[in-house]
Amino acid sequence: MAVPKKRTSKSKRDSRKAVWKRKAAVHAQKAISLGKSILTGRNDGFVYPMAEEAEEGEE
């Protein structure tokens, strides 16, 4: 017969949620930073093949 598991405390639950939200904020900041660097043309670590996409659209 199934037995209910112990309940998670509010502090543990809130701590996990805070970590999850912090990770989301960090990833969002990185995405914005990458987008800005691509738009300004100062990106070094990201390959963005603009010329190839323009050639495919003309055909």
N, C-alpha and C positions, 0 to 999 in steps of 0.2 A: 504494500500500500504506500502511496506517495506521502511524503512528509514535507510540510512547508519549510523552506530555508529560513535562516535567520535574516532579520530585516537589516538593511544597510542604514547606517546612521546618516543624519542630515548633513553633518560636516563632511563625511566621505563623499557623499553624493555631490555636494556643492563644490568640493575641491576638484573632483573629476570634471565637472561641468566647466569650472574656471580654466582648467588646463586645456580643455577642448576649445574653448572660446579664444584663449590666448594663441593657440596654434593657428586658428583660423585668421586671427588678426595679423600674425606674422606672415602667413602665406599671401594674404591680400596685399600687404605692404610690399612684398617681393614682386608680386604681379604688377602692381602699379609702377614700381621702380623699373622693371624690365620694359614695360610699355613705354615709359618716358624715354628710356635710353634708346629704344628702337626708333621712336619718333624724332629724336634729336640726332640720330646717326652716330652716337658715341658708344655703341655696343661693341664689346670685345668677345664675350663668352657665348654669344648667341648667334647662330647662323640663320639669317633671314633672307631666303632667295627671292628677292624682289624682281630681278631681271627675268628669271625663268617664268614667273607667273605672268608677266607682261607679254612675253612671247607666246605663251599658250593661249591667251585671250585673243590675240590677233588672228590666229589661224581659223 
